Amino acid sequence: MKALRPAILKLLPILLLSACSMPDLLVSTAPHKIKLKDGREVLCDGEPQLQEKTGYYRYRTPDKRDGVIRADEVAGIIGTGA
């Protein structure tokens, strides 16, 4: 056990740093389109997240800006799979 301790102490910082550099695997970063009831389409990076408390979808635009759209204006959300 004592021989294993130095190896663990050397590997631990490497593992922690590599875990921090990984993208969040739970959030989809594939492009999506939000189709609005009036016919417009909004492009976004990743899947929009519905904030049930406020009734808005939050999303990130391709130019890395945050945006919101009222949920009752949304006709559908389509993943483009690109």
PyMOL commands that set and color helices and strands:
alter all, ss='L'
color gray80, all
select helices_A, chain A and resi 4-21+71-73
alter helices_A, ss='H'
color red, helices_A
select strands_A, chain A and resi 31-36+41-51+56-60+66-70+74-79
alter strands_A, ss='S'
color yellow, strands_A
deselect
rebuild
show_as cartoon
